Amino acid sequence: MIFTVFLVSPDDARIEHIEEAPELLEYDGRPFSLRGGPRRPQPTDHEWDPVAVYAPDELTEEEFLELYEIHRKRVPELNLKY
């Protein structure tokens, strides 16, 4: 399984487990594009599933990076070493 982070908005990040990480998928009625991963984090005190990050498809790269930075404080998997 792939630990998947959906960066929905500045106030909303959702976590799901999915079996595959396509480049584009529909989530909650909106198109989301794969922006990172799936990549397996380096081991820490336990083994991690691969992590993939999705954001709304309409976001520019700059808007995605801003959203990513906002959620790094709240989603520990965004801060793991890969």
Secondary structure, 3 states (H helix, E strand, C coil): CEEEEEEEECCEEEEEEECCCCCEEEECCEEEEEEEEEECCCCCCCCCCCEEEEEECCCCHHHHHHHHHHHHCCCHHHHCCC
